[in-house]
Amino acid sequence: MARFAMLGRRPTARSAYPSGFEAVGEALASGHDPAEACAVAGRELAVDGISVAEALTDLRATWLRVRGTDPPYAALSALVVAPGPTPRWPTSTTCPARTR
């Protein structure tokens, strides 16, 4: 029965974006600079243990939904390397160790 409970319900604007990217989507939709929202999302996702690959995929999905294009480098950079008071992704997650 729960399967049919969602029929006829439309997603709200906030649920239209991947989890953690609601503020990014709203900034894009309203024409504001999303850099700070990307940085905040990156910090929170890193703390929550979300992989860089998943975060980048969700950023791209959000950008495609609102703008119909891939996110620019500035947004990717803000998501992954923006400075902040909380830890970012571990180096081993973003840069595999090189072996010679």
N, C-alpha and C positions, 0 to 999 in steps of 0.2 A: 504494500500500500504506500509506503514512503516513496517508492519509485515514482509514483504519479503525483505526489504532493507538489512537485515543482512545476507541473504543467500549468501553463498560463501565467507564470510569474516571470517577470523580466528582471535581468540583473540591474542593480543600481550602478551609478557611475563609479562608485568606489570598488564594487566587486568586479568591474569590467577589466581590471588590471591584475597581473600576477601579484601574489602576496608580497608585501614589502615595497611595492612600486606604485601604490595609490597616489602618494604625493608627487611622484615624478609625472604620472599621467595627468594629474590635475594641473600641474605647472605647465606642461606642454599644451594641454587643451585651452588654458586661459591665456597663453601667449607669454608667460613669464619664463625667465631663465631657470632651467631645471638643474643647474649645476649643484646648488646646495642640497636639493632633494636627492640627487644622485649620490652625493657624498654621505648624507645621512643614511640612505638606504644601504650603501656599501658597508658603513660601520656596523649597522644593526645586523645585516646578513652575515658578516664575518663573525660577529660575536655569537650568533645563533648557529654557527657551524655550517652554513650553506656554502657550497663550493663556488669557486670563481666561475667555473663553466656554467653552473646553473644561474648565477647572478647575471652573467652576461647574456645568457639566453632570455631571461626574463626582462632585462632592460631592452633587448632588441624587440621582443614581443610587444612591450609597452609602446616603444617608439613607432613600430609599424602600425599599431592600432590607431594611434593618434595622428601621426604625420605621414604614414605610408612610405617611410624611408628608413634606412638603417641609421642608428645613432651616430653622431659625429665623434671624432676622437676625443674631444673635450669632455663629452659625457662619459665615455668609457674610462678615461683617466680619472674623472671625479669619482666614479663608482669604485674603482680599484685602488687608487693610490692617494686619494685626498688625505691630508693630515687631519688628525683628530685626537681627542682625548682617550678613545678606546682603541684596542688593538685591531690591526687589519689581518688579512689572511696570512697564515704562516708562509715563509719563503718557500718551503717545500711544496706547498700547494700551487703557488703561482710560477715558480721557476724550478723545474726539476734539476737535480744535481747533475753536473756534467762529469762525464768520465772520459778518460783518454786512453 
